[in-house]
């Protein structure tokens, strides 16, 4: 059970704050809802308390986990290079990972897309996924390690400076 003012993560939306918990009757059934305001875009969500775990609502990761995720972004040992895999298949896989709400999955998508961009120019859809993953990862890490989101983005971009330079050469 989350508390009022607690920071939470809603999959594919990012970090939000529980503004209140209220009871409502919908279709003759009374239920409790978390009213969550997403911090990046001010959208308000109603999440049924009974279904919060099923939809992936969770607490912001700990500082230790945040640091581990940050370090994992810098580890390129598992990346085997762009394989020419079908974009549709990759897009579906990455979209599922972004929707999962698991920070390590979202960080995986971010790293993969950055590194694929070193070998080929990213399509419009890939760039959109990269931006979405960057926003989700940087925002949660910012709250996790208590740093400004823009500084986190700068640090991530610095990690992939060689990739960004290679992309700019192709443009």
Secondary structure, DSSP 8 states (H G I E B T S, - for coil): ---TT-EEEETTTEEEEEEEEEEEEETTEEEEEEEEEETTT--EEEEEGGGHHHHT-EE---HHHHHHHHHHHH--TT--------HHHHHHHHHHHHHH--HHHHHHHHHHHHHHHHHS---HHHHHHHHHHHHHHHHHHHHHHT--HHHHHHHHHHHTHHHHHHHHHH-
